[in-house]
């Protein structure tokens, strides 16, 4: 028997007055004990989802269930959910101990119980011995740990994190990504993390929801999202991509830039117009004769572990290449790639349609 999801959205819409909907007929499930990320540009609806789960706002339409029970009208303080805000929302007049203990004090727990739980929470976030430290004396990373300790001390079933790393510098941000992921694994609590940073989402998540204009464009594991984007928005938003128009000649055969190539995708109609994605790291520099594409180098930047090379083919298509080999601006080079590097996308295909097509094709029941 499949375990009941901790959160279920069923056709949820959120609209303010007569403004366009912030969230459009969204349905999804959140399983227990996983690290989820809501990823998308500003204004796409990810923070709205977080606020709906937390109980800060109510849906205009649809149903939100928590452990199978409708919580549309259940206030925030009655939900087993804690939120870590972008600015941490710590109390500057309280020390570390009292900040973490605040929720327990509200519940009127005994002092001995409060002390035990606070110390345990601080131990989890590596802040043992900081109980009496003032908030103003803490670094950005330490303040974030205090906010997380305050969230976990109440033993919630779900922790929501609204871009909590955005104010940190790059090095500390990377360190906190590892710490947050490890903390979630150790606690076994469901985390829902909001970010607009693709690399952050790919590094931390069990599952990613990619949002755009109030809709979930695609959901899946980081590998699924990166390797099998279903449309141009996802391919372009997750990492860097080369995207060109093409035509599906037959299963495993596609034409683009005026040439025909073998690929590993099927389930399309013959002569169907499609879009082609090739990631920059899947392109290898070769001689013009040995390459599958012939291009001219336009610019080059050194990124530390690789060169980022911008090229153009004779049709004016730009090709971005990540290579350990250095190129010369203005020279003509070849680009080589394997059939596995070509990912074919259908115009206007939804995630549901993509899944059905792929399943039918793998079962041999696909019909053009």
N, C-alpha and C positions, 0 to 999 in steps of 0.2 A: 504493500500500500504506500503510495507517494505521500510524503510529509506535506502538510498544509503550508502554503507560503505564509510568511509573517506579514507581508503587505501585498494587497491586490488592488490595482486600479482597474475599474471597469467603465469604459467610455466616459472618462472624466474630462470635463471642460471647465475652464475658469475664465470668466469674463467680468470686467468692471464696467458697470453702467452700459452705455452703448458703444464703448470702444471695441476694437477687434479683439477676439479671444486671445488671451495669453497662452492658453493651453487648449488644444483642439482634439476632443474625442480620443483621449489617450488611454490605452490599456496595457498593463504589464504586471508582472509578479516579481516579488523580491523573496528569495529563499533565505532560510535561516543560516547564519554563520559564515556568510560570504562578504567580500569587499566589493561593493558596487560603486561605479563612478557615473555621474551625470555630466556629460561633456558637451559643450557647444559654445557658440559665440554669445556675447552679451545680448540679453533680451530674448533668448531662445525658449525660455520657460523652465530652465533647470532649478533655479531658486524657488520658483512658484511650486514645483513639485515638492521640494523640501519643506516649504511652509505648509503645504496641504497635509503632508505626513505628520508634521509636528503639531498640527492643530491650530496654527496661528491664523489660518483662513479656512473657509469652507468652499467646497466645489460648487459651481453654478449648476452643473449637471453631472450625472454619473454617481458611482459608488466607490468609496474607499473602505477597504476592510482591513482590520488588524486581527490576525489570528482567527480569521473567518467571521468576525463580527463587524457590522457596519459602524464606522466611527465618524461619519460625516458631521455629526453635531456634538461630538465628544470634545470638551475643551482640552487645551494643551496640558494642563496640570493633572489631567486624569489619564494621560497616556504614558505607557512605559517607554518613553522616548526622551533622549537628551540631545541638545544641540550645542555644537562648538561653533561660535560665530567667527566671522572674518576678523573682527577686532578683539576677539576673545571675551569681551564683555565682563572683565574682571572688576571687582570692587577695589578701587585704589586705597580706600581707607581701612581695608582689612588685610591682614597678613596672609601668607600662603595657606596656613592651616585653616583659618576661618573662611577663606574663599572656597576651599574644597569642602568644608563642613557645612556651608550655607544651606544646602538642600536638606541635609540631615537635621539641622537645627529646626527648619520649618516643620519637619515631620515629628519634632519633639522627642527625638531618640535620646537615650541615656548617654551621659557624658562618656562613660567607659566604652560604649558601643561606637560613639562618634569618633573617639580617639583611635580605636582599633581600625575602623574602616578608612579613616583619612590616612593613617600611616601606611596601610596596605595599598591604597590608591597611589600615594606618592612613591612607594617602592616600585610599583608597576611602571611609572614614568621616569624612573631614575632621579627622583628628587628627595631621597631620604636625607634628613638633616636640614632641610630648607623650611621646616614648619614655621619658624618665626621670622622668616625673611619678608621684608616689605615688597609689595608688587613693583614699586618704582625702582627697586634695586635689582630687578630681574631682567635678563636679556630677552630678546624677542622669542628665541627658541624655548627659554625657560618658562616664559609666560604662556606659550602655547601648551607646554606640558601641564601647567597648572590648570588650564582650561579643560584639557582632556581628563585630568584626574578628577576635576569637579563633575565631569560628565559620567565617568565610570563608577564613581563612589556610590551612586544611587542604584547601581546594578540594573540598568535599563536593558530591555531586549533589543534596542536599536539605538545607534548613535549616528546623528546627522552632523556632517562637517561642511560648513559653507565657506569654501575657499580659504581654509585656515592657514595656508602656507604662502599666500600671495604677498604678504608684507615682509617676508624674509629674503635675505640675499641668496644668491644662487647656491653657494656652497652649503649654507645652513638648510636651505630648502631641500636639497638633495639628501642630506643627512636625515632630515625629518621624514622624508618619504620612506626611507628604510625603517625608521623607528615606528612610524604609524602602522606600516604593513606588519611588522613583527608583533606590535602590540595587539592588533586585531586578531592575529593567529593565536596568540597566547590567551587572549580573553575568550575567543570563540563567539564574540558578539557580532551581529550584523552591523557593518559600517556602510553608510551611503555618503559619498564624497562628491562635492560639487567643484568643478574646475573648468577653465577654458584652455588649460595647458594640455596639449595632446601627449607630450612625452610623459608628463606626470600621470595621466590616465593609463597609458600603456604600461608604465613601470609598476603601478600599484594594484591594479584591479584584477578581480576574478572575472567580472563582467562589466561591460561598458554600454551605456545608453547614449547614443549620439543624437542630440536634439537640434532642431532648426525650425524657427518660426512656429513654435508651439507644438511641433510634431516629433515623434521618435522616428528618425530616418532609418536607424539600424541598431540592433543590440546583439551582443555576443562577446566572446572572449577577446582579449587584445589581439591574439593571432588572427581570429576570424575577421575582426574589423579591419586590421591592417592588410591582410593578404587577400580578402574577398570583399572589398567594398561594393555595395550594391548600386551606387550612383556617383555622379561627379562630385556632389557636395561632400560625401563621406570620404572619397578618394583624395579630394583636395584638402579637406580639413585635417585628416589624420595623416601626419607626415607630409613628405613632399612627393609629388607625382608628376609623371609625364602623361598627359591625356590627349589623345588624338581621335579623330573620327575614322571609322572603318566599316567594312562590309563582311558579314559572315558568309563565306563561300559554302562551307559544309561543316559538319562536326569536325573539330580539331583543325580547321583551316580558315584563316582570316586574312583579309586584304586591308592594308593601310599604307599610306605614303606611296601608293601606286604599285606596291609589291605584295606578293602572297607569302604568308608565313604559316608554319605549323604552330599550333597552340594546344592547350590541354582542356579547353572549354567546349562544351557541347550543349544541346538542348535549345538551340536557336533555330529560327526559320532560315532557309536558304536565301541568300541575297538580302538578308535583314540588315538595315543600317544599325550600327552599334558604336560604342565608345571603347577605346583601348587604353588600358593603364599599364605603364611599366615604371617601376620604382627606380630612382636614380642609382641606387646601389646595385641594381641588377644589370646595369649597362657596363660593358667592358670596352676600354679603348683598344683599338687595333689599327692596322694599316687600312687605308681606304679600300684596298682590294679585298682584304679578309673580312671586313665588316659587313653586317647585314644592312646597315644604313650608312650613307656617306654624308658627313656634316662638316661645317666650318666652325672653328672655335671662335666665340665672340668675346668671352670674358672668363676669368679664373680667380677664385679666392681660396686661400689656404685656411682650412678649418681645424687645424691641429692634427686630427687623425686621418683626414683625407682632403683632397682638393675638390672644390665645388666648381664644376666647369659648365658653362652655358654655351650651347651650340645651336646652330640652325641648319635644317636640311634645305634642299632646293625648293621645297614648297612653302618655306617660311615657318614651318613648325619649330618651336623651341624645344630642345632636349637638354634636360639637366642631368649631369653625370656626377656621381660621387666616386672618386677614384684615388688610389694611392699613387698613381702615375701622374706626373706633371705634363700638361699640354702647353702648346705655344699659341698665343692669341693670333688669329689670322690663318693658322694652318688648317689643312683639310685632314680629317681623321675618319676612321671607321668606327662604328659602334656595333658590338656583338652582343647577342643575348640568346638565352636558351628558350625553348618553347614554354617552359614553366614560368618564365618571367612575364609572359603576356596574360593579362587578366581582361576578360571581355565583359562589358556591362551593357544591359538592355536599357534603352531610353525609357524613362518614366516608370520603371519597375519598382513596386513596393517591396518591403521586406517579406511580407506574406507571399507575394507572387514569386519572389526569388526562391524562397524555401520550397514552395510547391513545385516549381519548375525543376529545381535541382533534385528533389526527391523523386519526381516522376522520371527524370532522365536516368538517374542511377538505377531505378528499378526497371528501366527499359520500356516504360509505358508512355514516354513523352510523344505527343503528336504535334506536328507543326501547324 
